[in-house]
Amino acid sequence: MLNKLLPHSTLSLVTLATAFFAGASTSLSFAPYNIWAVMPIALAFALWQSQQLIGKHAYRYWLSFGFGCFSFGISWVHVSIDTFGGMPLIVSMALMGILALYLAIYPALAGWLLNKILPSTQANEKQQYFKYLALFPALWVLTEWLRGWVLTGFPWIWIGYSQTNGPLNELASIVGALGLSFIIAILAGAMMLTSQKRMIPLFSVAIMLIVFTLVAPALNPIHASGKSVKVALVQGNIPQSMKWEPDALWPTMLKYMDLSRQHFDEQSSVDIFIWPEAAIPAPESMVEDFLVNTNQVASFNNSAIITGIISHQQQDFFNSLIVLGNHHNKQQTHADYQGNGINEFKKHHLLPIGEFVPFESLLRPLAPFFNLPMSSFQRGDFIQNNLSAVGYQIAPAICYEIVFPEQVRANTHANTDFILTVSNDAWFGSSNGPLQHMEIAQMRAIEMGRPVVRATNNGITAIVDPFGKITDRLPQFETGVLVSEVALYEGETWFKRIGQIPLLIFSTLLLLLGLGFRYQSEQIAKHNR
């Protein structure tokens, strides 16, 4: 009816606008809204509206959908550009738009390939089922994976993260966040088929999801070890504007020590104090006296302090975590601060612009945004030893690294007691960014079957159990210390054992099968001619 009422050019604009707002609605699936059902509904709507589109029309439709998704879903990126980038508002908005448009290429590629491989006008009933229940999930997963890898990767707001606090979250212990993306895409495909009066797929998918969700806890081999570790997470709430000011260095360090000191007593008996990313905002050599003293204080109190700091080797600087105090036992007779890189974690996955500048000779002269403090870090190794603090084994991930499941998986071992992620989300103010960051950390806990301890400068500082539930947290934008007893677990989840590779192979096989269907259809068409 709408085709008859509107001319084609107007319909095209209306359709693209509808696609944009459908994509924008998906932001409601993620923190802080957590309305997970919006995601499959929005995807199903987009599949329905685009089913007859082919070629560049399909590509533009899904590009508009993706642009809406990322324009709203990662709008928090604009906060750091606008507040700390030193650029006019119109320029920072333009940069934000360029990033969202780039990210939109990936869903556009999935939508274009979907209708390129199996156009609705040529697909028979069997192929229609395959198109929406197999090919679409496969293409979506493969393009999400590509987005998490190309140009160092940006795997933010994978659609599987909409289930972090949803009813399917336990399945992540088997298939991971990317596997949940596959499942959500299947659900969206089944919902789309109801528009063609095909109800059986939706009922079948719903029943299977209910069964799998009920069975998943029994398949999860992790169990409580009966042990625990007492941690104190120190949230300094240092304003980002002061973070790298030379005059603020000693007041910042003393603030963290003063906040910790009140818990250095037998009654508190804290095992590990954790200070956030770059809590000590200076190279080790500049603050050696402070580190020696802090090391002695922690050792004397039978504890350890893990702190973010800038470490260096020769002329290279690293965003690092070091352990002060007692490393391998609660009581040590000799625990001098060495500063030699032992029992240290160097960040591997650096944040573009914030920690390194691609094409820096070209970009650095353009604007202050490309000269942010400490934007010349070097990378640590992809796989590094766990940190050891008073005998506990800790798998670290600094800030952005927690969004890369395979990196966290590679650094989490059978004897890892918990995952530690530290961050400084003050760059993003009161936006949704820090809340989404926390949501992603919760997903890593489910995937790895280990508690996640998260210490930040101004929130969200929290403890997450191996089932993704936040058990304790501090309010955002407040100075405080979160003291918590963290229960430890044993065993390995299925995702920890197998990772993403089986899912990616399966998705690739489905893509090849779709290409086979296309070839078969072309041969039949030639024969009929």
SVG drawing of the C-alpha trace seen along z (x, -y; Angstrom):
<svg xmlns="http://www.w3.org/2000/svg" viewBox="-2 -25 70 56">
<polyline fill="none" stroke="black" stroke-width="0.4" points="0.0,0.0 2.9,-2.4 4.4,-1.7 1.3,-3.0 1.0,-6.1 4.6,-7.3 6.9,-7.9 10.0,-5.7 12.5,-8.5 10.3,-9.4 9.8,-5.7 13.6,-5.3 14.2,-8.1 11.4,-6.9 12.8,-3.3 16.3,-4.5 15.0,-6.6 13.0,-3.7 16.2,-1.5 18.1,-4.2 15.6,-4.3 15.3,-0.5 19.1,-0.4 19.0,-3.2 16.5,-1.3 19.0,1.5 20.9,-0.7 18.0,0.0 19.2,3.7 22.5,2.7 23.4,1.1 21.9,-0.8 18.5,0.1 18.9,3.8 15.7,4.3 17.1,7.4 14.0,8.2 14.5,5.0 17.4,6.5 15.8,9.5 12.6,7.5 14.7,4.7 16.7,7.2 13.5,9.1 11.9,5.8 15.0,5.0 15.0,8.4 11.3,8.0 11.7,4.5 14.7,5.4 13.7,8.8 13.0,7.6 16.1,5.4 19.1,6.5 22.5,5.0 23.3,1.4 19.8,1.0 20.3,3.8 23.7,2.4 22.4,-1.1 19.5,0.2 21.7,2.1 24.3,-0.7 21.5,-3.0 20.5,-0.4 24.1,0.0 24.6,-3.8 21.6,-4.2 22.9,-1.4 26.3,-2.8 25.4,-6.5 23.3,-5.9 25.1,-2.8 28.6,-4.3 27.6,-8.0 29.7,-8.1 32.9,-8.2 31.9,-11.8 32.3,-12.8 36.1,-12.2 36.6,-13.9 34.5,-17.0 35.8,-17.3 39.4,-16.4 40.1,-16.6 40.4,-20.4 38.2,-20.5 35.1,-22.5 31.8,-20.7 31.0,-20.4 34.4,-18.7 34.0,-16.3 30.5,-15.4 31.9,-14.8 34.6,-12.4 32.0,-10.6 29.8,-10.2 32.7,-8.9 33.4,-6.2 29.8,-5.2 29.7,-5.1 32.8,-2.9 31.3,-0.5 28.1,-0.4 29.9,1.1 29.9,4.5 26.1,5.0 25.8,3.5 28.1,6.2 26.1,8.9 22.8,7.6 24.2,7.1 25.6,10.7 22.4,12.1 20.3,10.9 23.1,11.3 23.5,15.0 19.9,15.9 17.5,13.2 14.0,13.7 12.6,13.6 14.6,16.7 14.7,18.7 12.3,21.6 10.7,22.5 13.6,24.6 16.1,21.9 14.0,19.3 14.3,21.3 18.0,21.6 18.4,17.9 16.9,16.6 17.7,19.4 21.3,20.3 22.8,17.9 21.8,14.7 23.2,15.8 26.4,17.0 26.9,13.7 26.2,11.6 28.6,13.5 31.4,13.5 31.0,9.7 30.9,9.1 34.1,11.1 35.7,9.1 34.7,5.9 36.5,7.2 39.7,7.8 40.2,5.4 42.2,2.2 43.0,3.6 39.3,4.3 36.3,2.7 34.1,5.5 31.8,3.2 28.0,3.9 28.1,7.3 24.4,8.2 25.2,11.1 26.0,8.6 22.3,7.8 22.0,11.0 24.5,10.2 21.6,9.6 19.0,11.5 17.5,15.0 20.1,16.6 23.2,15.4 24.1,18.8 24.6,20.1 27.7,17.8 29.6,20.4 29.3,22.7 29.2,20.5 30.5,17.1 29.2,13.7 29.7,14.3 27.7,17.5 24.9,15.5 25.0,13.2 24.4,16.3 21.4,17.3 19.9,13.8 20.2,13.7 18.4,17.1 15.6,15.8 15.3,12.7 15.2,14.8 12.5,17.0 10.5,13.9 10.8,12.6 9.5,15.8 6.2,15.3 5.5,12.4 5.4,15.1 2.9,17.1 5.6,19.6 5.0,20.0 6.8,23.4 10.3,22.0 9.6,19.5 7.9,22.1 10.7,24.5 13.4,21.9 11.6,20.8 11.3,24.3 14.9,25.1 16.1,22.0 14.0,22.7 15.4,26.3 19.0,25.2 18.7,22.4 17.4,24.9 20.1,27.5 23.0,25.0 23.6,24.7 24.0,28.5 26.5,28.5 28.7,25.8 31.5,27.7 32.7,24.8 32.2,25.2 33.1,23.3 36.5,24.3 35.7,23.3 38.4,20.7 38.2,17.0 40.4,13.9 39.7,10.6 40.3,7.6 40.1,3.8 39.3,1.9 40.4,-1.7 38.3,-4.2 40.3,-7.5 37.8,-9.6 40.6,-11.7 39.3,-14.3 40.5,-13.6 41.6,-17.2 44.1,-16.7 45.2,-13.2 48.4,-14.0 49.2,-17.4 52.7,-17.2 51.6,-19.1 48.9,-16.5 51.2,-13.5 52.1,-13.3 48.6,-14.3 47.2,-11.5 49.6,-8.8 49.1,-9.9 45.4,-9.8 45.5,-6.1 47.8,-5.3 45.7,-7.2 42.5,-5.4 44.3,-2.0 46.0,-2.7 42.7,-2.5 42.4,1.1 46.0,2.1 45.0,3.8 44.3,7.3 40.6,6.7 40.4,5.9 42.9,8.6 42.8,7.6 44.9,9.8 45.1,7.7 44.7,3.9 43.9,2.9 44.4,-0.5 43.0,-1.3 44.6,-1.9 47.5,-4.5 46.7,-5.2 50.3,-6.2 50.4,-8.5 54.2,-8.6 57.0,-6.3 58.5,-4.1 61.8,-5.8 60.2,-9.1 58.4,-7.7 60.9,-5.0 61.0,-6.3 57.2,-6.1 57.2,-2.6 59.9,-1.4 57.9,-2.7 54.6,-1.3 56.2,2.0 57.5,2.1 54.1,1.1 52.2,3.8 54.8,6.4 54.8,5.5 51.0,5.8 51.1,9.3 49.4,8.1 50.0,7.0 49.1,3.9 48.4,4.1 48.6,0.8 48.4,-0.7 51.6,-2.5 53.7,-3.5 56.6,-1.1 59.5,-1.4 62.3,0.6 65.1,-1.4 63.1,-4.0 59.8,-2.1 56.9,-2.9 54.1,-0.6 50.7,-0.9 51.3,1.7 50.2,3.3 52.8,4.1 52.6,6.0 54.0,4.4 54.4,6.2 54.1,10.0 54.1,11.9 54.0,15.6 53.0,15.9 51.1,13.9 54.3,13.6 57.6,13.0 60.9,12.4 62.4,10.5 60.2,8.5 62.3,5.5 60.9,3.6 62.9,4.5 61.3,2.6 62.7,5.1 59.6,6.2 59.1,9.4 55.5,10.1 54.3,7.3 51.6,7.1 52.0,4.8 48.9,3.9 48.8,5.5 45.7,4.2 46.2,0.5 43.4,-2.0 43.8,-3.9 44.4,-7.7 44.3,-7.3 47.4,-5.1 48.9,-5.1 48.4,-7.2 48.2,-5.5 49.9,-7.6 51.1,-9.8 53.4,-11.9 50.3,-12.9 47.8,-13.2 49.6,-14.6 50.1,-18.1 46.4,-18.4 44.8,-18.9 45.3,-18.5 43.0,-15.4 45.9,-13.5 48.3,-14.5 46.5,-13.2 48.8,-12.5 50.6,-9.2 49.5,-8.4 52.8,-6.7 52.7,-3.4 54.3,-0.2 52.5,3.1 53.1,6.0 52.9,9.6 49.5,11.2 50.0,13.9 51.7,13.1 52.1,14.7 49.4,14.3 50.2,11.8 51.0,13.4 49.8,11.5 50.1,13.2 50.0,16.5 46.9,15.9 47.1,16.2 45.4,13.3 44.6,12.8 44.8,9.1 43.1,7.1 43.7,3.3 40.7,1.2 39.8,1.9 41.4,5.4 38.4,6.9 36.3,6.5 38.5,9.2 37.3,12.6 40.1,14.6 42.8,12.5 41.2,12.9 40.8,16.6 44.4,17.0 45.5,15.5 43.1,17.4 44.4,20.8 43.3,23.7 45.1,22.3 43.8,18.7 41.9,17.6 40.2,14.5 40.3,12.1 41.3,8.5 40.4,5.6 41.3,2.0 40.2,-1.1 39.9,-4.8 36.5,-5.6 36.7,-9.2 37.2,-10.0 33.6,-9.3 31.9,-11.2 28.3,-10.2 27.6,-8.6 26.6,-5.0 30.2,-4.0 31.3,-3.0 28.1,-1.0 28.5,0.9 32.1,1.5 30.9,3.1 28.4,5.2 31.2,6.6 33.3,7.4 30.3,9.4 30.2,11.4 33.9,12.3 33.1,13.8 30.4,16.0 32.6,17.1 35.6,18.0 33.9,19.3 35.9,17.0 35.1,14.0 35.9,10.6 37.3,7.9 37.0,4.5 38.8,1.4 38.3,-2.0 39.2,-5.6 35.6,-6.8 33.4,-3.8 32.1,-1.3 34.2,0.5 32.6,3.9 32.9,7.6 31.3,10.0 30.7,13.7 31.3,16.4 27.7,16.3 27.9,12.6 26.1,11.2 27.4,8.1 27.8,9.0 29.2,5.8 30.0,2.4 30.8,-1.3 28.7,-4.2 30.1,-6.1 31.8,-9.4 32.5,-8.9 35.8,-8.4 35.7,-5.1 37.1,-1.6 35.2,1.5 36.3,4.3 34.9,7.7 35.4,11.4 35.6,13.0 34.6,16.6 36.9,18.6 35.9,21.3 37.5,24.3 36.8,26.0 36.8,24.8 33.7,23.7 33.1,25.2 33.8,21.8 37.2,21.6 38.0,25.0 36.9,24.4 36.7,20.7 35.3,19.0 37.0,21.2 34.3,23.9 31.6,21.2 33.6,19.4 34.2,22.6 30.5,23.6 29.5,20.1 31.9,20.3 30.5,23.7 27.0,22.3 28.2,19.4 29.7,22.0 26.5,23.9 24.6,20.7 26.9,20.1 26.2,23.7 22.4,23.0 23.0,19.9 25.1,21.9 22.3,24.5 19.7,21.9 21.7,20.3 22.2,23.7 18.5,24.4 17.7,21.0 20.2,21.6 18.6,25.0 15.1,23.5 16.2,20.9"/>
</svg>
